[in-house]
Amino acid sequence: MTPVDEVDDWVVRQLAVLSIPPRPAEEITAQQSLTEDLGVDSLAFIEALVSFEEKFGVRLDEDRLLLSSYAKVQDLADYLRDSRTS
């Protein structure tokens, strides 16, 4: 699995569990809205980011930890993928 695939897969699996209601990962697409389509709230969002930091051993920029900064699943995946290479 490439680093890109690894991050994308991780994001989808996390959102499958954290979405309201939870849903199969196969139903989550890159263009879905985190809040409107998946029902992710700010607490679930922070939980996912902390989990990402622990799994991948990175420290995310505190200025970018707002749910409102990421409209779609792809936006979040892109930021997290980029944070691994910074």
Secondary structure, 3 states (H helix, E strand, C coil): CCHHHHHHHHHHHHHHHHCCCCCCHHHCCCCCECCCCCCCCHHHHHHHHHHHHHHHCCCCCHHHCCHHHCCEHHHHHHHHHHHHHC
